[in-house]
Amino acid sequence: MFSPGLLVGNPPPRWGAPGDDLVGCSNAVGKRGLASTSRVHRLSREHQMSIATSVPHTATPERRRTWLRSVPSPGQVVAEPGRVPAVVAAPHVPTCHGTLVEYANFDHGASTPALASVVAAVDKATATYSSVHRGQGWASQVSSHYYEAAREEVARFVGAREGDEVVFTRNTTDAFTLLARAVPRRTRVIVFATEHHATLLPWEPRNTTRLPVPLTHADAEILLADALARTRGSRTLVVLNGASNVTGEYWPVERLSAIARSHGARVALDAAQLVGHRRVDLDTLGVDYVAFSGHKIYAPYGAGALVGRADWLDAAAPYLAGGGATAAVGALSTTWRTGPARHEGGTPNVLGAVALAAACAAIRENRVALETHEAELTQRLVDGLRAVDGVETWSIFGDGADRAPVVTFTIDGLDSSLVSAALSAEHGIGVRDGKFCAHLLVDSLLADEDVDTAVRVSAGLATTDEHVERLLAAVASLAAQGPSVAYDHVEGSGWVPVDDRRGTPTDLPW
């Protein structure tokens, strides 16, 4: 049991919810990868667009094609330009004190809430939801139009070049697994140990070089250049991160990709934690492939994308062998299609693609307002958390590194999962604790500490000023005196209040 005011020295093993990162990694990073740390003690309108009146069945084919081109694409359902896009209203959640408070979502780095414009776009597309690319019915034609328009919006969002392909996937993990299968045999892959498991793990181990956690941007450049020099003459793919999912820090992608290109290597960019915060352009950044997820950019409907050069993708075996990926099937042979369809076998996630496109459009058209809003959030979170006695914040490149509104921290003497549980139960605040699917990086950051997990706060469009103030006050209270109620560590549930008045969620959405 954890009682109020009692600080934890050696907490029991954590038994978190499914999907939590609890397992240590045996492939540890050496001392060279120990990161610098900080411990500073100073304190829309709703868019509902209806389908136009149907064209009579007697209309000419050209008139029907003209009408279909005039149907607004999902990406047109966005907030007014120059304004921060609106998210779906936050729910009110119970606390263990018997009160209801507005949910303070500081877990944007895991999954974002939905934009109101995304919900509107999905509602619109649901009205004509039907099979894609294989039906002559009117609803099928409209759905097919939406699906391909979504592909165009995603291409525009990341600055795709002539000849680049946009392949819809389930998420970033799916996208990188697809790319790993498309990489030609004996290609050397270079990846930093800082990476999320989605970009660290899918490559052939014997052909993969893992670089240690760099100390600075310049250090990262030196490590990459040295590794590339050793692969001279080999086909090489460099895998880079746009922004760390652990610390939110931005990587010098342009400089690293320039080094890769100078050695004739291709570059794949994990932009899952980047595209929602900063503009991504394949040509400007000098990368060959980019992958990201809808659920990180306010479109939580199970869709992501892999965008990039076509040659490896068109030469690879289909990712999903089945309908839609085939050009012809004979008794003894199969001819596969080229282009995105080659890897999108089966009936596609049309509503997910619509949601993804709507989010891309909303962010693209309101990028300046979004970045201004997030810059203010970032400064307040970083300054506020660093000002709390007993709180230590963590970074890869040092205190001055530019970052998204993400801060990872630990509180002296408190288990990170207890901190997370107390913030939720006592204050209605949602954060993430653990190793964040980046075990090598977290192990490196905490190498000299008595703890092996941390707490991450990640803000975004659902974050308000009141949420920030509530979080900072709650963290300060926890650091000073621990939780205000007693907690038990329950196998399978983690830390739970001894006298929890919240009950168990029982209502279902259907």
N, C-alpha and C positions, 0 to 999 in steps of 0.2 A: 504494500500500500504506500502511496505517496501522500503525506499530510501537508497542509499549508505551511509554508516557511521552511520545509525540509528540502535541502539540496541533494541531488542525486550524485553519488560518487561513481558507483559501478551499476548502472541500471541493468535490469534483466534483459535477456534477449528479446528483441522486438518481434512481435507477431502482428504484422500490419495487414491491411486489406490486400486482396488480390491485386497484383500489378505493382506493389511497392517494391523499391529496390533495396533488398536486404542482404543479398549475397555478396560477399567480398570477392575480389578478383585476384587470382593467384599470379597473374602477369603484372606484377607491381612496377610502378615507375620509380626509377632511382632518384637519389637526392638532387640530381641536376634538374629534375622537374619540379622541385619544391617551389610553389608560387609565393609571391610576396603577399603579405597580409596587412590588414589595417585594424588598429584598435585605438581609435581616437576618442577621448573622453570629453566631448563638448556637446553641451546639449544643442423630329423630322416629319418632317411630315410623313404620313403613311402613303405609300404608293400602291394603289390597287388599279391595275390596268386590265381592262377586259378585252377579250378577243373581239376583233371587229366582226361585223356581220359577214357570215359566210358567203363566199363567192358561189353563185349558182353552178350546179354540176355541168351546165352547158357552156361555161366559160372556156375560152381557148387556153391551151397549155401555157402560152406566153403570159396571158393575163393572170393565170394561177401562180406562175413563178414570180411575177411582179408583185402580187399580193403577199406571197410568202416572204419576199425580201423586205416588204414593208412592215411585217410583223415585228414589233419591238423585241430586240434581243433581251435576254435576262439581265445583261449588264446595264441596261438603261434604267433599271429600277433602282435609283440611288438617291441619297440625300442631296440637298441643295449644295452646289459647289462652294468650297470655302468654309464649310461648317463641319464640325466633328460629327461623323455618322452616329446615329442613335442606335443603342443596343436595346434588346428586349429588357423590360423593367426587371430589376432584381427582386427576388422573392423576399419575404420576411421569414426568418428562421427562428426556432426556439433556442433559448439558452438554458443551462442547467439551473439558473436562478428563477425560472418560470416566466421569463419575459420574452417578447418577440422583438427582434431587431432586423433592420434591413441587412441582407447578406452582403458582406464586404468581400468581394472576390479578388483575392491576391494570388490566384492560381492561373493567370492567363497563359503562363508559359507551358502549362499542360494542355489546357483546352480553353478557348475563349467562348463567351456567350454569343448568341446569334445577333447579328445586326437586324434591325427592324426591316430594312430593305431586303435582306436575304429571305426573311420569312415571307415578305410580300411576293418576292420573285418565285419562291417555291409554291406558294398558294396559287399563283397565276399558272405556273407550269403544271400543277396537279390537275387543273381543270381540263387539260387536254392530254394528260399523261397517257402514253401509248407506246407501242413497240417502235424501235428506232431503226431506220435504214432498210427495213424489210417489209414495209407495209405501204399499200397505196391508199389506205384510208386517210381521211382528212386529218384526224388527230395524230396519226403516225407521221404525216408530213410536217405538221407543226412541231411535234416533239423532236423530229430529226433536225429541223431548222434550229430549234433552241440548243440542241446538243452541239451542233457544229458552230453556232454563234458563240457558245460558251468556250469552245476551243480557241476561237479567234480572240476573245477577250483575255483569256489566260496568256496567249502569245503576246498580246499588246502589253500586258501587265509586267512581263519580265523582259521586254525588248527583244523578242525572238527575231532572228534574222531570216532572210530568204533561204528556204531549204531546211530550216529547223522543223522538227516534229514536236507536236504536243500530244503526249500519251497520257490519258487519264488513268490514275491509279487510285488505290484506297487511301494512301497516306504517304509520307516521306519514306518510311521503312519499306513499303511496297515498291516505291519508285527506285530506291537504291538496290533492292534485291533484283528488280528487273534489269537495271543497268549492269549489275554484277554478272548476270547471266548473258548479257550481250557483249561484254568485254571479250575481245579475241583471246584465244589461248596464248599463254606465256606472256601476257601483258603484265608488266611490273606495276604494282599499285603502291603509292606512298600516301600515308595517312598519319595525322598527328594523334597521339594518345589522348588528347583532349576531347575527342569526338564522342558524340552520342552513339550509343550502340548501333543505331540504325545505319550509320556510316562507317563504323569501326569494324563490324563483324561480317558483312556479306562477302568479302573478298576471299579468294583462294589463299590460305595461310602461307603456303610455300613461296608464293609470288608477291607477298605483301611485306612492306617495310613500315614499321611503326616508329614514328619519331617521338622523342620525349616531350614533355610539357615545356614549352619555351618560357623564358623569363621575361622577355620583351618582344616587341615586334621585330626589332633587328635580329634578335636571337632566332626567331622563327624563320627569317629569311636565310640566315646562315645554315641552320639545320636543313632546310629544304634544298638549298644550293648544293650542300655537301652530299646529300642523298642522291640528288639527280646526277651529280658527277660520277657516282658509282654505277649508275644504270646506263651509261653512255652506250648508244647503239641498240638499246632495247626499246620496244614499244612501252610507253609509260603513261599511266593515269595518276594524276595528283588529286586527292580528295581534300577539299577545304571546307571550313566552317565559316558561315557569314557572321554569326553571333552565337556566343556560348549559351547553351541552355541552362548552364549552372550559374554563371555569373552575369550573363547578359552583355559581356564585353564584345565589341566589334573587332573583327579580325581585319588585317590589312590585305584584303582580297586582291585588289588591283596589283599591289607590289608582288605578292606571292605568285599570282598567275603570270605576271610578266617574266618572273624567274623560270617558271615552268615552261612557258612558250619558248624562251631562249634556249632551252634544252630539247625542244621538239616534243614536249609532253602535252597531253590533253589535261583539262581541268574539269572536275565535277564539283559543284557547289551545293552544300547543304544550306538551303535558305529558309528552313522551317522557322527559325527564330529571327529571321532578318526581314522578310518581305512585309511583315505586318508593321515594321517600324521604319524601314528605310527603303528607298527606291532601288530596285534591282534591274540592271540592264546587261544582258549577256555580252554585248559588244564592248560596252564601256569597261566592264569588269574583266574582260578578256577570258571568259570561261566558255567551255564547250557544252556543258550540261548544268541544269539547275533543277532541284527538286524541292517541293514544299507541300504542305498539307492545308486543307481548308479549315480544319478544326483549330489551327493556330491563328487564323485570320478572320474569325467571326462567322465562319460558315460550317458549323458542326454537323455536317451531314455525310461523313464518310467518304470524302473525295480528296484526291491530291493530284499532282501532276509531275511528270518528268518531261522537261523541255530541252531539246538540244539537237546536235548533229544527227543526220539520218543514217549515215553509212553503217555504223556498227549496229544500229537498231534494225535496219532492213536486212542485214546479213545474218542476224541471230535467229535461232529457232524461236517460234512464237512462245510468248510467256504463258499464254493460255490457249491450248489447242482446242479449237471448237468452232462453232458457228460464228460467222463474222470475220474470222481470221483467215478463212479459206477462200481461194480463188476458184479452185476446182478439186474435186475428190474423185479419184478413179479406183478401180478394184485393186491396183497395185501401187498407186502413187498419189501424192497430194501436192497440190501447188498452193503455196501460201501467198497471201497478199503482202504488199509492201505499204509503208506508211503507218500511221497510228493504229489502223484496224488490225495490223499483224499481231499486236500485243493487247488488244482489247476484246478477246474472244468472249462469246456469251453476250447476253443482254446487258448493256451498260447501265451504270447508275446515272440515269438522266437527271433526276432531281438533285443528286449530289453535284453533278457538273453545273447545273443551273445555280445552285447555292454558291459554289466556288466562284463562278463568273460574276455573280452579283456582288460578292464580297470584294473581288478584285477591282471591279469598277468603282465601288464606293470608296475604297482606299485610294485608288489611283486619282480620282477626281477631287479628293479632299486631303491629299498627302500633306500639304503645308500645315493645315490646321491640326491634323493628327500629330505631326512631329512636334509642333509647338506645345500641344497639350502634354505629350509624353515627356518632353524635355523638362517641363515644370514638375511632373510627377517624379521623374528620376532624381532631380536635385533634392526634392523634399525627402524622399525615401532614404537616399544615401546619407545626407546630412543628419537627418533625424535618427537613423539607426546608429550611426557612428558616434552620436552624442550621448548614447546611453551607457552608463557604467556597467561593466560586465558583459557587454555585447561586442563580439568580434566579427567584422565583415571580411569577406574573402574575395580575392581577385587573382587573375592569372598574370596580368601585365602591370599591376600596381594601381594605386589609388586614383591616379589621373587619367586612367583609360576611359575612352568614350564608351558608353554602354546604353543598352535599352533599359526600360524601367524594371530592372531585375536586380535584386540584392540577395545574396546568400549569407547567412550569419549563423553563429552559435552563441548560446548564453552560458556563461561559466557555471558549471555544476549541474546543468539541466540537460536531460536527455532530449534530443531534438524531437522525437515523436511525442514526448510529454508536452513540449512547447506547442507543437501543432495541435494536439488534442485540447489543451487549455485555451488556446486562441479560439478554437471552434466552439467548445462547450460554454465558455464563460463570456465570449465577446461576439460570437456570430461571424468570425473571420475565417476564411478559407485560405490556407497556405499549403505548401508541399514540403514534406520532409523525407530524408533518405539519401540516396546517391544519384537520383535523377537520371537513371539510365546512362550514366557516365561514370562508371566505377573507377576507372583509371585516373580520371581527373580529380574526383573527390578524394580518393586515396592519397593523391599527391598533395592536394591542398591541406589535408588534415594529418599529414605524415607525422608531425611532431606533437600532435595533440592527444589528449586522453579520450577523445571521441572519434567516431568513424562515420558519423552522418551529420547532416546540417539541415537548416530550415531555409527554404527559398520563398521569397515574396516576389511576385511578378504582377505588375499592374498593367492597365490598359484602358480601353474606352469605357469599361464598366466601373472604373475607379473614380470615386468622388473625393472632394476635400475632406469630408467627414470621415470617410473610410480611412484615409491616411492618418488623420489625427487619432482615430480610434486605435489603429494598429500601433502607432508609436507609443500611445499611453499604455496599451496592454503589454507591449514588450518591456517598457520601463518598469511596470509593476511586477512582471514575472522576474526580471533581472534583480529587482530589489528584494522581493519577499517570496517569490515562488507563486504557484497557483493559490487561488483563494479558497478552493475546496479540496477535499481529499480525493485521490485517484487510486484505482486498482489497476494492475496490469493483467488483462484477461487474454488468455490464449485465443488467437484468432481474431481478436478485436483491438488489441493494443491497449493504451491507457483510456480508461473510462471513469467518469465521476462516480464516486461511491453512491451518492444520492442524486441520480440523474433524473430530473423531472421531464426530460424531453420525450421520453417514451421511444418507441420503435416505429419508423415509418411503415405504414401499412397501405396507404392509398396508392393506386396504380393509375397511370394516365389513360387506360382504356376501360 
